[in-house]
Amino acid sequence: MSALDFSFLEWDIFNKFVLKGMLFSVELTIIATVGGIVFGTLLALMRLSGNKVLELPAVIYVNGMRSIPLVMVILWFFLLIPFLIGRSIGAELSATITFVAFEAAYFSEIMRAGIQSIPRGQVMAGQALGMSYSQNMRLIVLPQAFRNMIPVLLTQTIILFQDTSLVYAIGAYDLLKGFVTAGKIYGRVEEVYILAALVYFVICFGLSALVRRLQARIAIIR
């Protein structure tokens, strides 16, 4: 520990190397969360439709994605797409598509649990009023399910942010890559790994504290 030296740290280093990676990590988290929730909600509705033609592909997709490590999905997609279409789409775009597809499987299970938490009586009441299946979902079930699932959705988003560091495996310029690049240039690799861990901890711990406060407020409202 005595060999560690953080004296090289200046705002210019953060601005030049780390900020670009942080922006991409945040952007990837937001896009993957929104895309994952939209795609995941569709998968959840397919699984709950009672129609085997819709249910089976959703079950295979969700269980398949949840059974494979994310880093392997990132690598497969990054290596297979150029092979299939004949050209590279770039590490950042490849990572974004992979994260949306992968996270959809996890958000799907969250949404499915949220939809199933709504009492069946409310759905039947909607049907008694003449609402169709889509009207029941859109006006009664999904708004309540989203409200119930907000803490879990946010927790999954925090995990997603941590997972963005895995795009380093395909050379995408994320937060971790920004720190590592600066460390290699200044010959302080150990120090930047410590700093990267500290930044991830501060961001994730802060967001987790906000989620706990939000969870407490939702519990009071109920």
TIVEX-325550 format. One record per residue: y, x, z of N, C-alpha, C in turn; residue in three letters. Coordinates in steps of 0.02 Angstrom, whole numbers, padded with zeros to 5 digits, always signed. Layout:
TIVEX-325550
YXZYXZYXZALA ...
This chain:
TIVEX-325550
-00061+00041+00000+00000+00000+00000+00063+00042+00000MET +00057+00104+00029+00116+00146+00034+00140+00170-00035SER +00095+00166-00086+00114+00188-00153+00152+00134-00192ALA +00153+00075-00164+00187+00020-00199+00263+00032-00198LEU +00293+00018-00255+00366+00029-00260+00397-00029-00301ASP +00437-00068-00268+00468-00125-00301+00541-00112-00320PHE +00561-00048-00315+00631-00032-00328+00652-00043-00401SER +00603-00047-00446+00619-00056-00517+00642-00128-00532PHE +00630-00172-00484+00645-00243-00497+00720-00256-00505LEU +00737-00286-00559+00806-00307-00572+00804-00374-00609GLU +00859-00410-00606+00863-00474-00640+00851-00466-00716TRP +00873-00410-00742+00865-00398-00814+00791-00398-00834ASP +00748-00372-00790+00676-00371-00805+00649-00442-00807ILE +00670-00482-00758+00648-00552-00756+00672-00589-00818PHE +00735-00577-00835+00766-00612-00892+00733-00591-00958ASN +00716-00528-00964+00690-00501-01027+00616-00515-01037LYS +00576-00512-00983+00504-00517-00991+00473-00581-00961PHE +00497-00602-00903+00463-00655-00866+00486-00725-00885VAL +00551-00732-00897+00579-00799-00909+00547-00834-00969LEU +00538-00796-01023+00506-00824-01083+00436-00851-01067LYS +00397-00812-01029+00330-00833-01011+00331-00894-00965GLY +00379-00894-00918+00383-00951-00872+00400-01015-00909MET +00446-01010-00957+00464-01070-00996+00403-01097-01034LEU +00363-01051-01063+00304-01074-01099+00254-01106-01051PHE +00244-01077-00992+00197-01105-00943+00218-01176-00922SER +00284-01185-00910+00310-01250-00891+00302-01300-00949VAL +00320-01277-01009+00314-01320-01068+00242-01341-01080GLU +00197-01292-01073+00125-01308-01083+00101-01358-01031LEU +00125-01350-00968+00105-01396-00915+00129-01467-00930THR +00192-01473-00951+00220-01540-00965+00185-01573-01024ILE +00176-01536-01079+00144-01566-01138+00071-01584-01123ILE +00036-01540-01089-00034-01554-01073-00041-01613-01025ALA +00007-01620-00979+00005-01676-00932+00017-01742-00968THR +00070-01745-01008+00086-01807-01044+00030-01824-01094VAL +00011-01774-01134-00042-01786-01184-00108-01802-01151GLY -00123-01767-01095-00186-01780-01060-00188-01849-01030GLY -00132-01873-01003-00130-01941-00974-00139-01994-01028ILE -00103-01985-01085-00109-02034-01140-00180-02035-01167VAL -00206-01977-01186-00274-01972-01213-00325-01992-01160PHE -00314-01970-01098-00360-01987-01044-00363-02061-01029GLY -00305-02095-01033-00304-02167-01022-00345-02203-01076THR -00338-02181-01138-00379-02210-01192-00453-02200-01179LEU -00471-02140-01157-00542-02127-01141-00566-02171-01084LEU -00523-02179-01033-00542-02221-00976-00553-02293-00998ALA -00508-02319-01041-00515-02388-01065-00578-02395-01107LEU -00594-02343-01146-00656-02345-01185-00717-02348-01139MET -00716-02309-01085-00773-02309-01038-00780-02374-01001ARG -00724-02409-00990-00726-02471-00952-00730-02533-00997LEU -00733-02522-01063-00731-02579-01110-00795-02621-01108SER -00850-02590-01086-00914-02626-01088-00946-02627-01157GLY -00912-02596-01205-00938-02592-01273-00971-02523-01281ASN -01037-02522-01294-01074-02458-01297-01048-02413-01353LYS -01024-02443-01407-00998-02403-01463-00937-02362-01442VAL -00896-02390-01398-00837-02355-01372-00854-02313-01311LEU -00898-02340-01269-00914-02308-01205-00950-02242-01213GLU -01001-02240-01258-01043-02180-01264-01004-02118-01287LEU -00963-02122-01340-00925-02062-01359-00878-02038-01303PRO -00849-02085-01266-00804-02066-01212-00842-02031-01156ALA -00902-02056-01140-00943-02025-01088-00963-01954-01108VAL -00985-01947-01171-01006-01880-01195-00947-01832-01194ILE -00889-01855-01217-00830-01811-01220-00809-01790-01149TYR -00802-01838-01105-00777-01823-01037-00827-01778-01000VAL -00891-01795-01000-00940-01755-00965-00948-01686-00997ASN -00943-01684-01063-00949-01620-01097-00892-01573-01079GLY -00830-01598-01082-00772-01556-01065-00773-01535-00992MET -00794-01579-00948-00794-01563-00876-00850-01515-00857ARG -00896-01504-00902-00953-01460-00887-00943-01389-00914SER -00888-01377-00950-00876-01312-00981-00814-01280-00949ILE -00819-01215-00931-00759-01181-00903-00701-01183-00953PRO -00641-01193-00927-00582-01198-00970-00571-01136-01013LEU -00583-01078-00983-00571-01016-01021-00616-01011-01083VAL -00677-01039-01078-00722-01039-01136-00696-01086-01190MET -00670-01145-01170-00642-01192-01218-00582-01160-01253VAL -00540-01126-01215-00482-01092-01243-00503-01040-01296ILE -00553-01000-01279-00576-00948-01324-00610-00978-01385LEU -00653-01029-01376-00688-01060-01433-00638-01088-01482TRP -00591-01127-01456-00542-01160-01501-00501-01107-01538PHE -00480-01056-01502-00438-01004-01533-00476-00966-01587PHE -00542-00956-01577-00582-00918-01626-00609-00962-01682LEU -00625-01026-01667-00657-01069-01716-00607-01098-01767LEU -00547-01116-01745-00499-01148-01790-00483-01104-01851ILE -00467-01039-01842-00455-00998-01902-00516-00995-01947PRO -00576-00996-01918-00638-00995-01957-00645-01058-01999PHE -00624-01116-01970-00633-01181-02004-00578-01194-02055LEU -00515-01177-02039-00460-01194-02085-00435-01134-02125ILE -00462-01076-02110-00446-01017-02150-00383-00981-02130GLY -00350-01002-02077-00290-00966-02054-00279-00979-01979ARG -00243-00934-01948-00230-00940-01876-00172-00989-01865SER -00176-01027-01810-00121-01072-01794-00078-01043-01738ILE -00095-00983-01715-00055-00951-01663-00083-00966-01593GLY -00076-00918-01549-00104-00925-01482-00072-00982-01443ALA -00006-00989-01449+00029-01040-01409+00009-01111-01431GLU +00008-01124-01496-00011-01191-01520-00084-01205-01505LEU -00126-01154-01514-00198-01162-01498-00207-01180-01424SER -00170-01145-01380-00175-01159-01308-00151-01230-01292ALA -00097-01252-01325-00071-01319-01311-00121-01373-01330THR -00150-01368-01389-00199-01418-01411-00260-01417-01365ILE -00283-01357-01347-00341-01351-01303-00328-01383-01236THR -00270-01370-01207-00255-01397-01141-00251-01474-01142PHE -00220-01502-01194-00217-01575-01199-00287-01604-01203VAL -00329-01575-01246-00397-01600-01254-00438-01592-01190ALA -00430-01536-01156-00470-01522-01096-00446-01565-01038PHE -00381-01567-01027-00355-01604-00969-00366-01679-00977GLU -00370-01703-01039-00382-01775-01049-00446-01797-01014ALA -00497-01754-01012-00560-01772-00980-00549-01783-00905ALA -00508-01741-00874-00496-01747-00802-00449-01806-00786TYR -00396-01813-00827-00352-01870-00816-00389-01936-00829PHE -00437-01935-00875-00476-01995-00889-00512-02020-00826SER -00542-01973-00790-00578-01993-00729-00530-02019-00675GLU -00472-01988-00672-00421-02011-00623-00399-02082-00641ILE -00385-02094-00706-00362-02159-00728-00417-02212-00719MET -00479-02191-00733-00534-02239-00725-00540-02262-00652ARG -00533-02213-00606-00536-02231-00535-00477-02275-00516ALA -00418-02260-00545-00359-02301-00530-00366-02372-00555GLY -00393-02380-00616-00403-02447-00644-00454-02486-00602ILE -00507-02452-00582-00559-02486-00543-00536-02503-00472GLN -00481-02470-00450-00456-02486-00382-00417-02552-00380SER -00399-02579-00438-00363-02643-00440-00412-02700-00428ILE -00398-02742-00379-00445-02797-00364-00461-02840-00426PRO -00524-02856-00434-00547-02895-00491-00512-02963-00494ARG -00493-02989-00434-00461-03054-00431-00396-03057-00470GLY -00360-03000-00473-00296-02999-00509-00308-03005-00585GLN -00362-02973-00608-00379-02977-00679-00399-03049-00696VAL -00438-03079-00652-00460-03148-00664-00401-03196-00662MET -00352-03182-00618-00292-03224-00616-00253-03219-00681ALA -00249-03158-00708-00217-03149-00773-00252-03186-00828GLY -00319-03184-00827-00357-03220-00877-00347-03295-00871GLN -00341-03318-00807-00330-03390-00796-00263-03412-00824ALA -00215-03364-00827-00149-03380-00855-00148-03374-00931LEU -00205-03358-00960-00210-03353-01033-00196-03285-01061GLY -00193-03233-01019-00180-03165-01044-00242-03137-01078MET -00229-03098-01131-00284-03064-01165-00302-03001-01125SER -00355-02966-01147-00376-02904-01114-00320-02852-01115TYR -00288-02844-01174-00235-02794-01179-00174-02813-01137SER -00157-02878-01135-00101-02900-01093-00116-02889-01019GLN -00178-02903-00999-00198-02892-00930-00190-02819-00910ASN -00213-02775-00956-00209-02703-00942-00137-02680-00940MET -00098-02701-00990-00029-02676-00998+00018-02703-00944ARG +00009-02766-00924+00057-02798-00879+00035-02799-00806LEU -00030-02798-00794-00054-02805-00725-00089-02742-00699ILE -00141-02719-00736-00184-02667-00710-00152-02597-00714VAL -00131-02576-00774-00107-02507-00782-00045-02490-00740LEU +00005-02535-00735+00063-02517-00692+00043-02504-00620PRO -00003-02544-00592-00025-02533-00524-00069-02471-00518GLN -00112-02461-00569-00156-02402-00568-00115-02338-00570ALA -00062-02336-00612-00020-02276-00616+00013-02263-00549PHE +00039-02316-00517+00072-02307-00452+00023-02280-00400ARG -00038-02308-00399-00088-02285-00351-00108-02212-00364ASN -00108-02193-00428-00135-02127-00446-00082-02072-00450MET -00019-02089-00437+00034-02038-00444+00020-01974-00404ILE +00002-01978-00339-00012-01916-00303-00069-01875-00334PRO -00122-01910-00355-00179-01874-00385-00160-01843-00452VAL -00121-01881-00491-00099-01855-00556-00055-01793-00547LEU -00012-01795-00497+00032-01737-00485-00009-01677-00459LEU -00059-01691-00418-00102-01637-00394-00139-01604-00452THR -00164-01645-00498-00197-01618-00557-00149-01578-00600GLN -00086-01599-00601-00035-01562-00639-00022-01493-00609THR -00023-01489-00542-00015-01424-00509-00073-01377-00527ILE -00134-01406-00525-00193-01366-00544-00187-01343-00617ILE -00162-01388-00659-00151-01373-00730-00103-01314-00737LEU -00049-01314-00698-00001-01259-00702-00035-01193-00683PHE -00076-01194-00632-00112-01133-00614-00158-01110-00671GLN -00190-01159-00703-00237-01143-00757-00203-01114-00819ASP -00137-01125-00825-00103-01099-00885-00108-01022-00888THR -00121-00991-00831-00127-00917-00832-00188-00895-00873SER -00234-00941-00886-00294-00923-00925-00278-00911-00999LEU -00221-00935-01023-00204-00923-01094-00190-00850-01107VAL -00185-00811-01054-00178-00739-01060-00238-00710-01099TYR -00296-00744-01094-00357-00720-01127-00350-00719-01203ALA -00307-00761-01232-00299-00762-01305-00232-00731-01327ILE -00198-00701-01279-00136-00665-01297-00073-00708-01297GLY -00078-00771-01275-00018-00813-01272+00030-00785-01219ALA +00095-00792-01232+00145-00762-01188+00164-00813-01134TYR +00127-00811-01079+00141-00857-01024+00173-00819-00966ASP +00178-00852-00909+00210-00821-00851+00175-00756-00830LEU +00108-00758-00827+00071-00699-00807+00080-00642-00857LEU +00078-00660-00921+00086-00608-00973+00155-00576-00968LYS +00206-00615-00951+00273-00587-00943+00275-00534-00888GLY +00243-00550-00831+00240-00501-00777+00201-00439-00797PHE +00143-00449-00829+00100-00393-00847+00135-00348-00899VAL +00170-00379-00946+00206-00339-00996+00259-00295-00963THR +00296-00324-00916+00346-00285-00880+00313-00230-00839ALA +00257-00245-00808+00221-00195-00768+00197-00136-00809GLY +00173-00150-00869+00148-00096-00912+00206-00052-00936LYS +00261-00083-00953+00319-00044-00978+00348+00001-00924ILE +00351-00026-00862+00380+00013-00807+00328+00051-00766TYR +00264+00046-00787+00211+00082-00751+00200+00057-00681GLY +00210-00009-00670+00203-00038-00603+00159-00101-00607ARG +00098-00091-00631+00053-00148-00642+00033-00183-00577VAL +00016-00143-00525-00005-00173-00461+00051-00215-00432GLU +00112-00189-00435+00169-00225-00406+00181-00292-00441GLU +00175-00292-00509+00190-00355-00544+00136-00407-00533VAL +00073-00384-00522+00021-00433-00507+00035-00467-00439TYR +00059-00428-00391+00077-00456-00326+00135-00505-00334ILE +00185-00486-00373+00242-00530-00384+00222-00594-00420LEU +00177-00587-00470+00154-00646-00507+00119-00694-00460ALA +00076-00667-00417+00040-00709-00368+00090-00745-00322ALA +00142-00708-00302+00193-00736-00257+00231-00793-00292LEU +00248-00784-00355+00285-00836-00392+00241-00898-00401VAL +00177-00887-00420+00132-00945-00427+00125-00981-00360TYR +00119-00943-00305+00111-00974-00239+00172-01015-00221PHE +00232-00987-00231+00293-01023-00212+00299-01088-00252VAL +00288-01084-00317+00294-01144-00360+00243-01197-00339ILE +00180-01176-00333+00126-01225-00319+00131-01252-00248CYS +00149-01209-00200+00156-01232-00131+00214-01282-00125PHE +00269-01266-00159+00327-01311-00158+00310-01379-00189GLY +00276-01377-00246+00257-01440-00278+00207-01480-00236LEU +00161-01444-00203+00112-01478-00160+00147-01512-00102SER +00198-01480-00074+00236-01511-00019+00271-01575-00043ALA +00298-01572-00104+00330-01632-00132+00280-01689-00142LEU +00220-01671-00165+00167-01721-00175+00148-01754-00109VAL +00143-01713-00055+00126-01741+00011+00180-01789+00034ARG +00243-01772+00023+00298-01817+00043+00295-01882+00003ARG +00282-01875-00063+00278-01934-00106+00219-01978-00084LEU +00163-01946-00068+00104-01983-00045+00120-02022+00018GLN +00158-01991+00064+00176-02025+00126+00221-02085+00112ALA +00268-02078+00065+00313-02133+00048+00275-02191+00016ARG +00228-02174-00028+00188-02227-00060+00147-02264-00008ILE +00120-02227+00041+00080-02259+00094+00122-02307+00135ALA +00187-02289+00147+00232-02333+00185+00246-02396+00145ILE +00259-02388+00080+00273-02446+00037+00215-02495+00037ILE +00153-02468+00036+00095-02512+00038+00091-02549+00104ARG 
